[in-house]
Amino acid sequence: MTRRSGKPSERELWNKINAARKLIEDQEWDAPNPGKLDDDLRGLEETFGTEWATDEDKLFLFSEALSEITAGDYCETRNQPEESRELETAGLEMWKFKWQSQKDCFGKCVMWMKFSVIGTGDKGPLWIYSLHIDHPPPEQE
């Protein structure tokens, strides 16, 4: 994989978001680290008193998140996607988004989602790494 230089364009970001939406619609998703993603979803259950136990529930949740994110919500500390180090997705770019949700299922909180997608969604699956409430860095004392 060639290393990119600089921030992705708005068009590239929208291509990745739209590819992710298409793959969720087609129910083509997986978690490279299911335990981590399950921890995130349990956190949402505990915070909002909802259940996200079945694949159908998870699909709804991911679809709701992807319906809200925009290219302007791209959130990367080094201005470019980080490469995954998970065994199944090693080398794939991870796309990170932070947004102010308007959805009740997220308590209208600031949310964070990270995923990888190959191309424009014609090759699945959508790899979902995390979906959780934004965790601001601890305050310096």
Secondary structure, 3 states (H helix, E strand, C coil): CCCCCCCCCHHHHHHHHHHHHHHHHCCCEECCCHHHHHHHHHHHHHHHCCCCCCHHHHHHHHHHHHHHCCHHHECCCCCCCEECCCCCCCCCEEEEEEEECCCHHHCCCEEEEEEEEECCCCEEEEEEEEEEECCCCCCCC
